[in-house]
C-alpha cells in the first residue's frame, strides 16, 4: 500500500513513473506546474531520497504535505526498516535514515535491520490432509492365469508444498489463502495386471504342441486422472519483489485455448496487513494486489499406459531352458502429459497459453532379452 501511495505522489509531482519499485526522487527541487505539484527535495536535506509535495493544483490538493521517497533507500517500506546499505547517501548515516523514515511515516524496523533482498524461509508449518478409498480384486494363479485389479479414489489437500513450484505463497501474510489441491493429488487411479500361461512343455510332444507350450502373456494397464497445476501471472503485482507466485483473478478478459470455460483477470485482491481491502485513488487496478483464483485449480490430461510382456520358453534337453522375452512399454504410444505452461498474464493481452503441454512421459519403447536357465 505504501509503495502504491508513493507512486501516486510521485506522479502527482510529474515524475512520470509507472512502476512503484523504480521510483527515484530527483536530486533537486521540482517546480510546480498548472497540472502537477512541486517537490521540495533540498528542504529535507535528502536529495535523491525524500521529497515533500507542495503547491498542488486544486485538483490535487489532497496530496499537499505528502512525501515521495526512493523505495530502495527505505527497503521498499518493509517492516524491517531502512536499508543500511544506502546509509552513506545522507549525512549522519543510518541514524539519518531512521529519522527520515520516522518523518515520512515509513516503517523503521525492529531489532537488527536486514540489508538484503527477500529471503525465502522454508518452514515446516503447512497443513495437509489425505483421504482415500482402495478396492482390490485378485485371482490367484489357476487354470493358467491370474490377475490383480486395483482402484484408488483419493483426495490430497494442503496449503504448502515441498520443493514444488511455486515455493512461495501468493501473499505470505495470509497463508490460509493457499489451501487447495496438493500438487500430487490424483483423484482416480486404476491399475490392472494379469499373467496368462500356456501348458508347460512335456517330453514327447509333437511340433505343434511344443510350439504352443511355455508361452507367457503379461499385460499391465494403468489409467489415472491428471494432476493439478497452478496458474500464475508472472507479474509482481503484489510488489513483494517476486513474480513466480501471483495468481490472476478467476474472471476477466483473458482466455487460454488450453483451459476451456475459464477466463482470467488482473489481480484485484488488495489487503492491508490487517486483512482489510484498500484502494488508491487514481490507480486502477490497485498495485499491491493478488488474484482471487485458487491454488492448483486446474488439472492436466489423464494418464493412460498399456504395457505388455510376451515370452516363450524353449527347453534344451533336461537341464537347460532358454526364455525369449519381448517387453513393450506404452504399446499404444499414448501421449501422457507431465507438465504444462502455468503462465497467464492478463496485463499482456486477451489470450495466454496456460495449460499448454510442455513435457510428456516416454513414448512407445520395446525391450528384448534372452534368459538362460539351468
C-alpha positions as CSV (number, residue, x, y, z in Angstrom):
1,X,0.0,0.0,0.0
2,X,2.8,2.4,0.9
3,X,4.5,1.6,-2.4
4,X,1.4,2.4,-4.4
5,X,0.7,5.6,-2.5
6,X,4.3,6.6,-3.1
7,X,3.8,6.1,-6.9
8,X,0.7,8.2,-6.8
9,X,2.5,11.0,-5.1
10,X,5.5,10.7,-7.5
11,X,3.1,11.0,-10.5
12,X,1.4,14.0,-8.8
13,X,4.8,15.7,-8.9
14,X,5.0,14.9,-12.6
15,X,7.9,12.4,-12.2
16,X,6.2,10.0,-14.6
17,X,6.9,6.6,-13.1
18,X,4.7,3.6,-13.8
19,X,6.4,1.0,-11.6
20,X,6.3,1.8,-7.9
21,X,9.6,-0.2,-7.3
22,X,11.6,2.1,-9.6
23,X,10.6,5.5,-8.2
24,X,13.7,7.7,-7.6
25,X,13.4,11.1,-6.0
26,X,15.3,13.8,-8.0
27,X,18.4,15.4,-6.5
28,X,17.0,18.9,-6.8
29,X,13.6,20.6,-6.3
30,X,10.9,20.3,-8.9
31,X,8.8,23.4,-9.5
32,X,5.0,23.0,-9.6
33,X,3.1,23.4,-12.9
34,X,-0.5,24.0,-13.7
35,X,-1.1,20.3,-13.7
36,X,1.4,19.0,-11.1
37,X,2.7,19.6,-7.6
38,X,6.0,20.9,-6.7
39,X,8.5,18.7,-4.9
40,X,10.8,20.1,-2.2
41,X,13.9,18.0,-2.1
42,X,16.7,20.2,-0.7
43,X,14.5,21.2,2.2
44,X,14.6,17.6,3.5
45,X,18.4,17.6,3.3
46,X,18.0,14.3,1.5
47,X,18.4,14.9,-2.3
48,X,17.6,11.8,-4.3
49,X,16.0,10.2,-1.2
50,X,12.9,12.0,0.1
51,X,10.9,14.9,-1.1
52,X,7.7,16.8,0.1
53,X,4.8,17.6,-2.2
54,X,3.7,21.2,-2.0
55,X,1.8,23.8,-4.1
56,X,-0.5,21.2,-5.7
57,X,-3.3,22.4,-8.0
58,X,-6.8,22.4,-6.7
59,X,-7.5,19.0,-8.3
60,X,-4.5,17.5,-6.4
61,X,-5.0,19.4,-3.2
62,X,-5.4,16.1,-1.3
63,X,-1.7,15.4,-1.9
64,X,-0.5,18.6,-0.1
65,X,2.1,17.7,2.6
66,X,2.6,14.2,1.3
67,X,6.0,12.6,0.8
68,X,7.8,11.0,-2.1
69,X,10.5,8.5,-1.3
70,X,13.0,6.4,-3.1
71,X,11.7,2.9,-2.2
72,X,15.1,1.1,-2.4
73,X,16.6,3.6,0.2
74,X,13.8,2.7,2.6
75,X,14.0,-1.0,1.9
76,X,10.8,-0.8,-0.2
77,X,8.9,0.3,3.0
78,X,9.3,-3.2,4.6
79,X,8.7,-3.5,8.3
80,X,12.5,-4.3,8.8
81,X,13.1,-0.6,8.2
82,X,15.5,1.4,6.0
83,X,18.3,-0.4,4.2
84,X,21.6,0.5,5.8
85,X,23.4,-0.3,2.6
86,X,22.3,3.1,1.4
87,X,23.1,4.9,4.7
88,X,26.1,6.7,3.0
89,X,23.8,8.7,0.8
90,X,22.8,11.0,3.6
91,X,24.8,12.9,6.2
92,X,24.6,11.2,9.5
93,X,24.4,7.7,8.0
94,X,21.9,5.2,9.3
95,X,20.7,7.5,12.1
96,X,19.6,10.0,9.5
97,X,17.9,7.2,7.5
98,X,15.8,6.2,10.5
99,X,15.0,9.8,11.2
100,X,13.8,10.4,7.6
101,X,11.7,7.2,7.8
102,X,10.2,8.5,11.1
103,X,9.4,11.9,9.5
104,X,7.7,10.3,6.5
105,X,5.8,7.7,8.5
106,X,7.6,4.8,6.9
107,X,8.5,1.6,8.9
108,X,11.6,2.0,11.0
109,X,12.0,-1.7,11.7
110,X,12.8,-3.7,14.8
111,X,16.0,-5.2,16.2
112,X,18.8,-5.6,13.7
113,X,18.0,-4.2,10.3
114,X,18.2,-6.6,7.3
115,X,20.2,-5.1,4.4
116,X,19.3,-7.9,2.0
117,X,16.6,-8.6,-0.6
118,X,13.8,-11.0,0.2
119,X,14.9,-14.4,1.7
120,X,12.7,-17.4,1.3
121,X,12.3,-19.2,4.6
122,X,11.3,-22.9,4.4
123,X,9.1,-23.6,7.4
124,X,7.5,-26.9,8.4
125,X,4.2,-25.4,9.3
126,X,1.9,-26.4,6.4
127,X,-1.4,-28.2,6.8
128,X,-2.2,-31.3,4.8
129,X,-4.9,-34.0,4.7
130,X,-5.3,-37.2,2.7
131,X,-8.4,-39.3,2.3
132,X,-8.6,-42.4,0.1
133,X,-10.6,-45.5,-0.7
134,X,-8.9,-48.5,-2.3
135,X,-10.6,-51.6,-3.8
136,X,-8.6,-54.6,-4.9
137,X,-9.8,-57.7,-6.8
138,X,-7.3,-60.6,-7.1
139,X,-7.4,-64.0,-8.7
140,X,-4.6,-66.3,-7.7
141,X,-2.9,-68.4,-10.3
142,X,-5.0,-71.3,-11.5
143,X,-6.1,-72.7,-14.9
144,X,-3.1,-71.0,-16.5
145,X,-3.9,-67.4,-15.5
146,X,-4.0,-64.8,-12.7
147,X,-4.8,-61.2,-12.4
148,X,-4.9,-58.2,-10.0
149,X,-7.0,-55.2,-10.4
150,X,-6.8,-52.2,-8.0
151,X,-8.8,-48.9,-8.0
152,X,-8.0,-46.0,-5.7
153,X,-10.0,-42.8,-5.1
154,X,-8.1,-40.2,-3.2
155,X,-8.0,-36.5,-2.4
156,X,-5.0,-34.7,-1.1
157,X,-5.3,-31.1,0.3
158,X,-2.7,-28.8,1.7
159,X,-1.7,-25.2,1.9
160,X,2.0,-25.6,1.1
161,X,4.3,-27.7,-0.9
162,X,7.8,-29.2,-0.5
163,X,10.2,-28.2,-3.3
164,X,7.4,-27.7,-5.8
165,X,6.7,-24.6,-7.9
166,X,5.9,-22.2,-6.6
167,X,7.9,-22.2,-3.4
168,X,6.2,-19.0,-2.1
169,X,2.5,-18.3,-1.3
170,X,0.7,-15.6,-3.3
171,X,0.6,-13.5,-0.2
172,X,2.9,-14.6,2.7
173,X,0.8,-12.6,5.2
174,X,-2.2,-14.9,4.6
175,X,-1.0,-18.5,4.0
176,X,-4.6,-19.7,4.5
177,X,-5.4,-18.5,1.0
178,X,-3.1,-21.3,-0.3
179,X,-5.4,-24.1,0.8
180,X,-6.2,-26.2,-2.2
181,X,-5.5,-29.5,-4.0
182,X,-2.0,-30.7,-3.5
183,X,0.4,-30.9,-6.4
184,X,0.4,-34.7,-6.0
185,X,-3.4,-35.0,-5.8
186,X,-4.6,-37.7,-8.1
187,X,-8.4,-38.4,-7.7
188,X,-8.7,-41.7,-9.6
189,X,-6.2,-44.4,-10.4
190,X,-6.9,-47.9,-11.8
191,X,-4.2,-50.5,-12.4
192,X,-4.8,-54.0,-13.7
193,X,-2.3,-56.6,-14.4
194,X,-2.5,-60.3,-15.5
195,X,-0.4,-63.3,-16.3
196,X,-1.6,-65.9,-18.9
197,X,0.4,-69.0,-19.5
198,X,0.1,-71.9,-21.9
199,X,0.7,-75.5,-20.8
200,X,4.3,-76.5,-20.0
201,X,6.3,-78.5,-22.4
202,X,6.4,-82.2,-21.8
203,X,8.7,-84.8,-23.4
204,X,7.4,-86.5,-26.5
205,X,5.2,-83.6,-27.7
206,X,4.8,-83.0,-31.4
207,X,5.9,-79.8,-33.1
208,X,2.5,-78.1,-32.8
209,X,2.1,-78.9,-29.1
210,X,5.7,-78.0,-28.4
211,X,5.4,-74.7,-30.2
212,X,2.3,-73.6,-28.2
213,X,3.7,-74.6,-24.9
214,X,5.6,-72.4,-22.4
215,X,4.1,-69.1,-23.6
216,X,3.6,-66.3,-21.2
217,X,1.4,-63.2,-21.8
218,X,1.6,-60.5,-19.1
219,X,-0.4,-57.2,-19.8
220,X,-0.3,-54.2,-17.4
221,X,-2.8,-51.3,-17.8
222,X,-2.8,-48.0,-15.8
223,X,-5.5,-45.3,-16.2
224,X,-5.4,-42.3,-13.8
225,X,-6.7,-38.8,-13.7
226,X,-4.4,-35.8,-14.2
227,X,-2.5,-34.0,-11.5
228,X,-3.3,-30.3,-10.6
229,X,-1.4,-27.3,-11.9
230,X,-1.2,-23.7,-10.8
231,X,-1.8,-20.6,-13.0
232,X,0.3,-17.6,-12.3
233,X,0.7,-14.1,-13.9
234,X,4.5,-13.7,-13.9
235,X,3.9,-10.1,-12.7
236,X,4.9,-8.6,-9.4
237,X,1.5,-7.0,-8.7
238,X,1.9,-7.8,-5.0
239,X,5.1,-5.6,-5.0
240,X,7.0,-8.1,-2.9
241,X,9.9,-8.3,-5.4
242,X,8.8,-11.7,-6.6
243,X,6.9,-12.7,-9.7
244,X,6.5,-16.5,-9.5
245,X,3.6,-16.8,-7.2
246,X,0.9,-14.3,-8.1
247,X,-2.3,-15.8,-9.4
248,X,-4.8,-13.9,-11.6
249,X,-8.4,-13.3,-10.9
250,X,-10.8,-16.1,-11.8
251,X,-12.8,-13.9,-14.2
252,X,-11.7,-11.3,-16.7
253,X,-11.0,-10.7,-20.3
254,X,-8.1,-13.2,-20.9
255,X,-8.7,-16.7,-22.1
256,X,-6.5,-19.7,-22.9
257,X,-7.3,-22.3,-25.6
258,X,-5.9,-25.0,-23.3
259,X,-8.2,-24.2,-20.3
260,X,-11.8,-24.4,-21.5
261,X,-14.6,-22.4,-20.0
262,X,-12.5,-20.1,-17.8
263,X,-11.4,-16.5,-18.1
264,X,-8.6,-14.7,-16.2
265,X,-8.4,-11.2,-15.0
266,X,-6.0,-8.7,-13.5
267,X,-5.4,-9.3,-9.7
268,X,-7.8,-7.3,-7.6
269,X,-7.5,-8.7,-4.1
270,X,-5.8,-5.8,-2.2
271,X,-5.5,-6.2,1.5
272,X,-3.8,-4.4,4.3
273,X,-1.7,-6.2,6.9
274,X,-4.9,-6.4,9.0
275,X,-6.7,-8.1,6.1
276,X,-8.9,-5.2,5.2
277,X,-9.5,-4.2,1.5
278,X,-7.8,-1.0,0.3
279,X,-7.8,1.1,-2.8
280,X,-5.7,4.0,-4.0
281,X,-7.4,6.9,-5.8
282,X,-6.3,7.1,-9.4
283,X,-4.7,3.7,-9.6
284,X,-6.9,1.0,-11.3
285,X,-6.3,-1.8,-10.8
286,X,-4.6,-1.2,-7.5
287,X,-0.9,-2.3,-7.3
288,X,-0.1,-4.4,-4.3
289,X,-2.7,-7.0,-5.1
290,X,-3.0,-10.7,-5.8
291,X,-5.7,-12.6,-7.7
292,X,-8.8,-14.5,-6.3
293,X,-8.1,-17.6,-8.3
294,X,-7.5,-20.6,-6.0
295,X,-4.3,-22.6,-5.9
296,X,-4.0,-25.6,-8.2
297,X,-7.4,-25.1,-9.6
298,X,-6.8,-27.0,-12.9
299,X,-5.7,-30.5,-13.8
300,X,-3.6,-31.9,-16.6
301,X,-4.9,-34.5,-19.0
302,X,-5.5,-38.1,-17.8
303,X,-2.7,-40.7,-17.9
304,X,-3.1,-43.9,-19.8
305,X,-0.5,-46.6,-20.4
306,X,-0.6,-50.2,-21.7
307,X,2.5,-52.4,-21.2
308,X,2.9,-56.0,-22.3
309,X,5.4,-58.8,-21.9
310,X,5.5,-61.8,-24.2
311,X,7.9,-64.7,-23.5
312,X,8.5,-68.1,-24.9
313,X,10.4,-70.8,-23.1
314,X,12.4,-73.3,-25.1
315,X,13.6,-76.5,-23.4
316,X,17.1,-77.6,-24.4
317,X,17.3,-81.1,-23.0
318,X,16.5,-81.8,-19.4
319,X,18.8,-79.3,-17.8
320,X,18.7,-76.1,-19.9
321,X,15.9,-73.8,-20.9
322,X,16.0,-70.5,-22.9
323,X,13.4,-67.8,-22.4
324,X,12.9,-65.3,-25.3
325,X,11.4,-62.2,-23.8
326,X,9.8,-59.1,-25.5
327,X,8.6,-56.1,-23.5
328,X,6.5,-53.2,-24.8
329,X,6.1,-50.1,-22.8
330,X,3.3,-47.6,-23.7
331,X,2.4,-50.0,-26.5
332,X,-0.3,-47.7,-28.0
333,X,2.1,-44.7,-27.9
334,X,-0.4,-42.6,-25.9
335,X,0.9,-39.1,-25.1
336,X,1.0,-38.7,-21.3
337,X,1.4,-35.0,-20.3
338,X,3.7,-34.5,-17.3
339,X,4.0,-30.7,-17.2
340,X,2.1,-27.7,-18.7
341,X,2.7,-23.9,-19.1
342,X,1.5,-22.1,-15.9
343,X,1.7,-18.6,-17.2
344,X,-1.3,-16.4,-17.9
345,X,-0.8,-12.6,-17.7
346,X,-3.9,-10.6,-18.2
347,X,-1.8,-7.4,-18.3
348,X,-0.3,-8.6,-21.6
349,X,-3.3,-9.4,-23.7
350,X,-6.6,-11.2,-24.1
351,X,-5.1,-14.6,-24.7
352,X,-2.5,-16.7,-23.0
353,X,-1.1,-20.3,-23.2
354,X,-1.7,-21.5,-19.6
355,X,-2.3,-25.3,-19.7
356,X,-0.3,-25.8,-22.9
357,X,1.7,-29.1,-22.6
358,X,5.4,-28.6,-22.1
359,X,6.6,-32.1,-21.2
360,X,5.5,-35.7,-21.7
361,X,6.4,-39.1,-20.4
362,X,8.3,-41.6,-22.6
363,X,6.9,-42.6,-26.0
364,X,6.5,-46.3,-27.0
365,X,9.5,-48.4,-26.2
366,X,10.5,-52.0,-26.9
367,X,12.9,-54.2,-24.9
368,X,14.2,-57.7,-25.9
369,X,16.0,-60.2,-23.7
370,X,17.3,-63.7,-23.7
371,X,17.4,-65.6,-20.4
372,X,19.2,-68.9,-19.9
373,X,18.1,-71.2,-17.1
374,X,19.9,-74.3,-15.9
